[in-house]
Amino acid sequence: MKMWSGRFQGVTLDANFETWQRSFPFDRRLIPYEVAASKAHARALRSAGVLNEDELAAILGGLDTIARRAAQEPGYLDDTDLEVEDVHHFVERELVAAIGETGLKLHTGRSRNEQIATDLRLFVRAAIDELRLALADLLRRFLQQAEQAGPAAMPAYTHMQRAEPVLVAHWLLAFAEMFLRDAERLEDCRERVNLCPLGSGALAGATLALDRERMAADLGFRAPAANSIDATSDRDFAVEFVQHLSLLAVHLSRWAEEMLLFSTQEYGFVRLPAAFSTGSSAMPQKKNPDSLELIRSKAGRVIGAATTLLVVTKGLPLAYDKDMQETQEPVFEAAETALSAVQVATGFLAAVEFDWPRMQMAASRGFMNAMAAATYLVRRGVPFRRAHEQVGQAVQYCLEKECELENLGLDELRRFSPEFEENVYGALTLAAVLDCHDVPGGTAPQRVQPAIAALREKIAKLGGRAHAHA
């Protein structure tokens, strides 16, 4: 029997429509949250005098049985009964089957509108906690690689052209900063997610004197939602969550793209781990970076989910509309896609090998010390714009001569600026070029080591907070 069948006695739904409008095939994953919210509601009904102690015990026991069977029995949630519309209907039906008529009392004073709003918030909150733990693991891998890189240098690029040398650790820490911001955004989002819609009814508020504060506390929410209409119709938390996941997916994609480039023979900075690669069915020599390519492409799924949520909600009048059923699958898919991508990236980063000598050699060629040469002239009183021009002319001369700046004799250098002295060669070494970036956030070794220590502390705090919520 439908939960709304009273008004539709003798009516048979069109078979295609009935199948089409059901959400149980995807919202059944909300069973743990539906059970938890139902238990909180049952306790509130007992406090309001609707249930006696025996009835409350029977309902709580029945709900625990449903949760246990859903977790442990294969096939329990198989989508075979077309009568079941959604997760709420399923739980009510199973509860009545387990404990009898008492189970029908559970829906007193509540609506499916507030139930799904609560279940989704519980799901998103749990997904945030899981993602933050996964991001802490990913960041630990960046930290480990940065520590292992030690003094190794590499070219950094602008416009895909070699620009200046940096420590490999400094490059790795740049990605770590991205993922730290992702973790911070998710934590901030969690605060707005963590409000309880229970007690809002269909839209106007419960018709019983339910203790909303207690229900919120039972479920670990920081407070009840402030307005019953907003509580049942709000999906801002879902949009915000998936938008944050979109940016996380973009960061993963950017990292994957750079690793893809660096793993090519043309760069040769990265050796692909076999455990995260595949072969070619046609070319025996190939090792394909499929894990990185899939991380890069799955960003499209998450971004698509964010777009779907915005389009579905953009024109909805208050309060609940059936359109909101279409907000569930994008949230589920985005959460699962982002989490799996983070986990694969973590495994890849733990297994990947860097060719430190090749990276070091690349950082020593291609006029990576040109900025340092200009800085040398500036320190001798030459205006930067003039120094820039003079060093640029020297580079052009080197290109014609097929050599590096440090290979020019002092007389040759002085053709471009009389301020060059013998000590310029010390300023053009790789070590000196790295050292001259001695500012907070710079790549000088004396700046990168404290940055590594700071990352270690940030990861510890992130992991601690994430474990406290999980």
Phi and psi in degrees as a GROMACS rama.xvg file:
@    title "Ramachandran Plot"
@    xaxis  label "Phi"
@    yaxis  label "Psi"
@TYPE xy
-68.2188  152.629  LYS-2
-70.1981  -14.5798  MET-3
-119.587  21.0607  TRP-4
-72.3824  -16.1919  SER-5
-56.5917  -42.4749  GLY-6
-74.3921  -12.5416  ARG-7
-120.805  38.8449  PHE-8
-59.298  130.856  GLN-9
79.1519  4.03513  GLY-10
-97.8196  131.463  VAL-11
-110.177  121.675  THR-12
-66.9031  146.89  LEU-13
-55.7761  132.615  ASP-14
-61.7218  -42.5775  ALA-15
-65.2614  -42.5417  ASN-16
-64.5167  -40.749  PHE-17
-61.5251  -42.8938  GLU-18
-68.7193  -40.5005  THR-19
-65.8182  -34.957  TRP-20
-90.6034  -3.80331  GLN-21
-73.9182  145.084  ARG-22
-113.456  -6.73412  SER-23
-58.0556  -33.9919  PHE-24
-56.4067  -25.9201  PRO-25
-117.01  -27.8344  PHE-26
-85.6867  0.20691  ASP-27
-62.9111  -19.8019  ARG-28
-67.8846  -10.0364  ARG-29
-87.7687  5.8648  LEU-30
-49.5438  -50.0801  ILE-31
-59.6512  -35.169  PRO-32
-78.7178  -35.9956  TYR-33
-63.4878  -41.2521  GLU-34
-65.5065  -45.8754  VAL-35
-61.2604  -44.8623  ALA-36
-66.5725  -37.0065  ALA-37
-66.3757  -36.7805  SER-38
-65.7757  -40.5688  LYS-39
-63.937  -40.2707  ALA-40
-66.0829  -39.8374  HIS-41
-61.5687  -41.6052  ALA-42
-63.9629  -37.8155  ARG-43
-66.9436  -36.125  ALA-44
-64.8136  -36.5291  LEU-45
-65.2613  -43.1251  ARG-46
-65.1602  -29.5885  SER-47
-84.7906  -2.55893  ALA-48
85.5651  8.57062  GLY-49
-78.5639  -34.7429  VAL-50
-113.73  147.422  LEU-51
-94.5405  177.608  ASN-52
-62.4841  -40.8663  GLU-53
-65.1342  -41.5794  ASP-54
-65.0131  -40.7297  GLU-55
-61.7981  -45.0214  LEU-56
-61.3114  -41.4741  ALA-57
-64.5266  -43.1746  ALA-58
-66.0578  -44.8854  ILE-59
-63.1165  -40.7926  LEU-60
-65.2843  -41.4024  GLY-61
-63.8189  -40.6771  GLY-62
-65.5914  -39.5941  LEU-63
-61.8616  -38.9316  ASP-64
-63.4666  -42.831  THR-65
-60.9211  -46.1327  ILE-66
-62.324  -41.2182  ALA-67
-66.5865  -44.2068  ARG-68
-64.5906  -40.5909  ARG-69
-61.7649  -35.1425  ALA-70
-81.8304  -28.7949  ALA-71
-113.66  -21.3264  GLN-72
-103.261  109.706  GLU-73
-59.8572  134.515  PRO-74
91.1279  -10.386  GLY-75
-61.1935  -35.278  TYR-76
-101.226  16.3312  LEU-77
-56.885  138.186  ASP-78
-86.7964  73.7069  ASP-79
-112.063  -22.6937  THR-80
-97.7527  103.169  ASP-81
-66.9546  -13.4038  LEU-82
-67.026  -29.6395  GLU-83
-77.4412  117.179  VAL-84
-80.9855  -47.2368  GLU-85
-152.07  -179  ASP-86
-63.0018  -33.137  VAL-87
-67.756  -43.208  HIS-88
-63.8473  -42.237  HIS-89
-60.5872  -47.9136  PHE-90
-64.2389  -42.0532  VAL-91
-63.2606  -44.156  GLU-92
-61.656  -45.3799  ARG-93
-66.614  -35.1304  GLU-94
-66.8429  -44.0714  LEU-95
-64.4464  -38.5173  VAL-96
-64.3666  -31.4811  ALA-97
-84.1131  -38.4805  ALA-98
-123.719  -1.00199  ILE-99
86.7409  -156.156  GLY-100
-58.2538  -26.7047  GLU-101
-57.8617  -31.6356  THR-102
-61.2309  -25.7535  GLY-103
-71.9817  -16.0957  LEU-104
-75.2589  -19.0623  LYS-105
-61.594  -31.0339  LEU-106
-82.3459  2.81668  HIS-107
-61.2989  128.053  THR-108
75.2192  16.7695  GLY-109
-140.884  169.534  ARG-110
-135.145  153.03  SER-111
-62.6319  -23.0879  ARG-112
-61.671  -44.8899  ASN-113
-76.7766  -28.2656  GLU-114
-64.7361  -48.7662  GLN-115
-68.8653  -34.7383  ILE-116
-61.9827  -38.8989  ALA-117
-71.7664  -46.0215  THR-118
-59.0755  -43.5191  ASP-119
-65.2076  -39.5509  LEU-120
-63.9337  -40.8694  ARG-121
-64.0661  -40.1786  LEU-122
-63.3279  -48.7483  PHE-123
-63.1737  -40.6259  VAL-124
-61.0065  -44.806  ARG-125
-65.5302  -38.759  ALA-126
-64.392  -39.7043  ALA-127
-61.6821  -44.8011  ILE-128
-62.3673  -41.7184  ASP-129
-67.1448  -40.7873  GLU-130
-66.5656  -38.6355  LEU-131
-67.0145  -36.7225  ARG-132
-64.5608  -41.4554  LEU-133
-65.8099  -38.0451  ALA-134
-66.6549  -34.9027  LEU-135
-62.2511  -40.3624  ALA-136
-64.146  -43.3608  ASP-137
-61.4224  -43.5655  LEU-138
-64.7326  -33.5867  LEU-139
-62.9641  -34.9882  ARG-140
-69.0487  -39.9996  ARG-141
-61.7002  -41.5027  PHE-142
-62.442  -45.5279  LEU-143
-61.5627  -43.8122  GLN-144
-65.9473  -38.3546  GLN-145
-64.1576  -40.0154  ALA-146
-66.6117  -40.0909  GLU-147
-69.8673  -29.0848  GLN-148
-65.0238  -30.7156  ALA-149
55.7851  -128.153  GLY-150
-87.1529  5.23513  PRO-151
-61.2415  139.113  ALA-152
-113.423  167.587  ALA-153
-155.357  162.129  MET-154
-75.1199  138.196  PRO-155
-102.274  152.739  ALA-156
-121.628  144.29  TYR-157
-129.53  141.756  THR-158
56.6047  27.5243  HIS-159
63.9515  17.3972  MET-160
-115.439  146.224  GLN-161
-58.5326  132.15  ARG-162
-117.227  -66.2636  ALA-163
-145.114  154.344  GLU-164
-77.9574  146.096  PRO-165
-137.818  161.033  VAL-166
-67.6647  141.931  LEU-167
-57.2723  -38.178  VAL-168
-59.7675  -38.8454  ALA-169
-64.0583  -41.1885  HIS-170
-62.6363  -44.4129  TRP-171
-64.0948  -39.0921  LEU-172
-65.8735  -26.1502  LEU-173
-62.2297  -42.099  ALA-174
-68.4574  -38.2856  PHE-175
-58.0205  -38.6732  ALA-176
-61.4236  -38.9113  GLU-177
-59.6879  -48.2553  MET-178
-74.4436  -26.7232  PHE-179
-63.5933  -42.9205  LEU-180
-63.1675  -38.0239  ARG-181
-60.288  -44.3257  ASP-182
-63.8312  -39.5391  ALA-183
-65.5446  -42.2766  GLU-184
-62.3968  -40.9965  ARG-185
-64.8671  -39.0952  LEU-186
-63.983  -41.665  GLU-187
-64.991  -41.0895  ASP-188
-60.9513  -37.5735  CYS-189
-57.696  -34.4567  ARG-190
-61.3174  -40.9744  GLU-191
-79.2205  -27.6739  ARG-192
-67.7972  -32.1375  VAL-193
-83.5114  49.9044  ASN-194
-122.861  141.934  LEU-195
-99.5923  119.974  CYS-196
-78.1273  -14.7527  PRO-197
-55.8606  138.877  LEU-198
95.1457  0.450975  GLY-199
-87.7505  -12.6251  SER-200
64.0864  -151.37  GLY-201
-70.6595  -36.6008  ALA-202
-171.633  -22.6421  LEU-203
-99.4968  -3.70965  ALA-204
107.69  155.852  GLY-205
-63.6275  150.491  ALA-206
-88.7468  0.053805  THR-207
-117.248  159.19  LEU-208
-80.6061  72.4074  ALA-209
-84.5403  143.349  LEU-210
-82.9228  92.7557  ASP-211
-67.0198  -36.8329  ARG-212
-62.0144  -41.2112  GLU-213
-67.9396  -40.9596  ARG-214
-61.9782  -41.5811  MET-215
-62.0691  -45.2142  ALA-216
-64.5257  -39.6265  ALA-217
-56.9923  -34.3707  ASP-218
-97.9073  5.82561  LEU-219
78.0252  12.2937  GLY-220
-76.8212  152.057  PHE-221
-79.9227  -19.1422  ARG-222
-171.932  162.627  ALA-223
-71.3691  152.792  PRO-224
-62.3212  143.859  ALA-225
-76.7449  -27.6995  ALA-226
-134.708  126.875  ASN-227
-66.6159  -35.4651  SER-228
-65.8453  -48.2951  ILE-229
-63.3226  -39.0962  ASP-230
-59.6544  -39.3751  ALA-231
-84.5929  -19.8622  THR-232
-109.114  -8.73236  SER-233
-74.0778  127.714  ASP-234
-128.54  17.7636  ARG-235
-55.901  -40.033  ASP-236
-61.7405  -36.6311  PHE-237
-70.7837  -42.7015  ALA-238
-62.1134  -48.1188  VAL-239
-60.7937  -44.4699  GLU-240
-57.6597  -49.7921  PHE-241
-71.8022  -31.9055  VAL-242
-63.7331  -40.5449  GLN-243
-63.0731  -39.2857  HIS-244
-65.2681  -32.7057  LEU-245
-61.7706  -42.8631  SER-246
-69.2695  -38.1808  LEU-247
-59.434  -44.418  LEU-248
-64.6385  -36.4947  ALA-249
-64.3308  -41.5919  VAL-250
-63.317  -42.989  HIS-251
-61.7322  -39.826  LEU-252
-65.9492  -40.9139  SER-253
-63.6469  -42.7765  ARG-254
-62.4265  -45.8008  TRP-255
-61.351  -40.9271  ALA-256
-61.6685  -43.2441  GLU-257
-67.4895  -39.1181  GLU-258
-66.1071  -36.5761  MET-259
-59.9495  -47.9188  LEU-260
-61.3742  -46.08  LEU-261
-69.914  -17.1297  PHE-262
-87.3988  -7.86571  SER-263
-72.2733  157.402  THR-264
-62.35  -28.1968  GLN-265
-65.8852  -35.1147  GLU-266
-93.099  -59.2135  TYR-267
71.3894  23.8987  GLY-268
-83.0786  -23.5718  PHE-269
-126.585  135.693  VAL-270
-102.656  117.463  ARG-271
-65.0851  131.805  LEU-272
-72.4926  131.543  PRO-273
-60.4545  -31.69  ALA-274
-68.0149  -15.5827  ALA-275
-120.504  24.9086  PHE-276
-131.405  167.141  SER-277
-132.649  171.768  THR-278
-104.684  178.236  GLY-279
-101.144  139.127  SER-280
-74.4021  -14.8803  SER-281
-111.179  -37.3043  ALA-282
-111.986  107.085  MET-283
-60.8198  -23.8742  PRO-284
-83.2587  -9.7801  GLN-285
-76.1797  143.07  LYS-286
-127.466  108.035  LYS-287
-96.8911  136.555  ASN-288
-85.1994  58.9478  PRO-289
-60.8187  -35.2895  ASP-290
-61.3291  -43.7401  SER-291
-67.6619  -39.3125  LEU-292
-66.5307  -37.2929  GLU-293
-71.2778  -38.3568  LEU-294
-58.6557  -43.8569  ILE-295
-62.7887  -42.9294  ARG-296
-78.0945  -31.1393  SER-297
-68.8975  -14.1704  LYS-298
-57.1771  -33.4594  ALA-299
-61.797  -36.7167  GLY-300
-62.8761  -45.4964  ARG-301
-68.8321  -43.9405  VAL-302
-61.527  -39.2679  ILE-303
-62.2846  -37.8221  GLY-304
-64.8721  -40.6138  ALA-305
-63.2108  -40.9686  ALA-306
-63.9096  -42.588  THR-307
-58.4509  -45.3277  THR-308
-61.4703  -43.3115  LEU-309
-64.9516  -41.6468  LEU-310
-68.4682  -40.137  VAL-311
-64.0613  -39.3531  VAL-312
-93.3026  -7.57895  THR-313
-65.1506  -28.0531  LYS-314
-122.755  21.3275  GLY-315
-82.6811  129.77  LEU-316
-75.9933  159.978  PRO-317
-71.6194  145.944  LEU-318
-109.769  -89.7999  ALA-319
-81.09  139.123  TYR-320
-132.666  150.771  ASP-321
-60.3607  -22.8408  LYS-322
-51.2782  -32.3295  ASP-323
-64.8473  -19.2816  MET-324
-58.1221  -30.3174  GLN-325
-77.3142  -1.56643  GLU-326
-87.3194  -10.8941  THR-327
-75.5877  -52.7781  GLN-328
-60.177  -41.0802  GLU-329
-60.7774  -36.1275  PRO-330
-66.3522  -46.9631  VAL-331
-60.3851  -49.0111  PHE-332
-64.7121  -42.5446  GLU-333
-63.8  -42.7543  ALA-334
-63.8501  -44.7012  ALA-335
-69.7518  -39.4306  GLU-336
-66.181  -45.4866  THR-337
-64.4113  -44.2437  ALA-338
-62.8067  -46.3188  LEU-339
-64.3352  -36.8219  SER-340
-66.2712  -40.9781  ALA-341
-62.4171  -42.3139  VAL-342
-66.7242  -40.7098  GLN-343
-66.3866  -42.54  VAL-344
-60.6771  -38.4788  ALA-345
-63.2588  -45.9809  THR-346
-63.7621  -41.6739  GLY-347
-61.2218  -46.116  PHE-348
-66.9845  -30.2961  LEU-349
-70.875  -29.0648  ALA-350
-98.666  -19.1741  ALA-351
-69.0083  150.997  VAL-352
-119.191  139.578  GLU-353
-104.279  143.045  PHE-354
-91.3193  86.09  ASP-355
-58.3656  -46.0541  TRP-356
-60.0171  -40.9035  PRO-357
-66.4597  -39.7881  ARG-358
-64.6381  -41.3258  MET-359
-62.5643  -42.82  GLN-360
-64.81  -41.3951  MET-361
-64.0171  -32.1032  ALA-362
-73.3351  -12.6766  ALA-363
-100.208  1.67958  SER-364
-126.538  167.346  ARG-365
77.7234  31.303  GLY-366
60.4871  36.9773  PHE-367
-68.5651  -10.2081  MET-368
-102.46  11.9407  ASN-369
-63.567  -42.1248  ALA-370
-62.1222  -38.8847  MET-371
-64.7584  -36.4208  ALA-372
-64.6135  -41.3744  ALA-373
-65.4419  -39.4816  ALA-374
-63.4991  -37.8613  THR-375
-57.3788  -45.973  TYR-376
-66.3698  -39.5232  LEU-377
-59.2018  -41.2596  VAL-378
-68.2909  -14.8043  ARG-379
-100.438  14.6278  ARG-380
96.4601  1.09045  GLY-381
-79.4184  130.476  VAL-382
-57.1578  141.93  PRO-383
-57.8681  -42.4991  PHE-384
-61.4882  -36.7645  ARG-385
-69.1942  -43.5135  ARG-386
-61.7915  -40.094  ALA-387
-58.6967  -45.3155  HIS-388
-65.1593  -42.5022  GLU-389
-66.6583  -44.0222  GLN-390
-67.7175  -37.7129  VAL-391
-59.3331  -39.0206  GLY-392
-66.9947  -38.4021  GLN-393
-64.8244  -38.2814  ALA-394
-63.648  -43.5287  VAL-395
-60.2347  -39.5489  GLN-396
-63.3109  -42.2077  TYR-397
-63.5756  -39.2003  CYS-398
-61.2089  -40.4676  LEU-399
-68.7334  -33.7589  GLU-400
-88.3935  -11.2345  LYS-401
60.8745  56.1363  GLU-402
-147.585  176.087  CYS-403
-98.0402  166.983  GLU-404
-56.7746  -42.7228  LEU-405
-70.5147  -10.9076  GLU-406
-87.2907  -9.17011  ASN-407
-77.087  143.291  LEU-408
-72.9115  162.369  GLY-409
-61.077  -39.5881  LEU-410
-61.6567  -36.9996  ASP-411
-66.6023  -43.5521  GLU-412
-61.6017  -36.9778  LEU-413
-71.6015  -12.067  ARG-414
-61.5582  -28.4302  ARG-415
-98.8327  -29.9118  PHE-416
-156.268  128.653  SER-417
-72.115  -8.16666  PRO-418
-80.4022  -8.68981  GLU-419
-68.6859  133.023  PHE-420
-125.968  175.089  GLU-421
-56.9899  -33.0712  GLU-422
-72.5071  -2.38903  ASN-423
-63.5088  -30.2487  VAL-424
-65.3154  -33.5669  TYR-425
-65.8333  -31.512  GLY-426
-76.9885  -13.7828  ALA-427
-97.3534  -2.14182  LEU-428
-70.1762  156.795  THR-429
-59.0518  -43.8032  LEU-430
-60.2405  -42.3481  ALA-431
-67.862  -38.162  ALA-432
-62.9488  -41.9565  VAL-433
-65.4656  -44.7009  LEU-434
-62.9584  -30.2489  ASP-435
-71.1312  -12.2109  CYS-436
-90.2743  51.629  HIS-437
-92.8944  70.5544  ASP-438
-135.218  156.565  VAL-439
-53.7509  129.002  PRO-440
86.3649  -1.44317  GLY-441
-85.0322  175.416  GLY-442
-93.4233  2.14169  THR-443
-57.8194  137.583  ALA-444
-53.1287  -37.2647  PRO-445
-70.0097  -11.8861  GLN-446
-98.0364  -32.1003  ARG-447
-72.5657  -37.3924  VAL-448
-60.6418  -46.6324  GLN-449
-63.0643  -32.1145  PRO-450
-65.4255  -37.7011  ALA-451
-63.9331  -43.1938  ILE-452
-63.2437  -40.1434  ALA-453
-64.9934  -39.0993  ALA-454
-62.627  -40.4263  LEU-455
-58.6652  -42.3515  ARG-456
-67.6262  -40.2482  GLU-457
-64.1739  -39.4815  LYS-458
-65.0724  -40.761  ILE-459
-61.7383  -42.6025  ALA-460
-67.2993  -41.7336  LYS-461
-60.9134  -48.3362  LEU-462
-61.5925  -39.427  GLY-463
-64.5058  -45.7517  GLY-464
-67.1154  -40.2189  ARG-465
-65.0735  -41.0592  ALA-466
-66.534  -33.7629  HIS-467
-64.7787  -34.0169  ALA-468
-81.2335  -37.1706  HIS-469
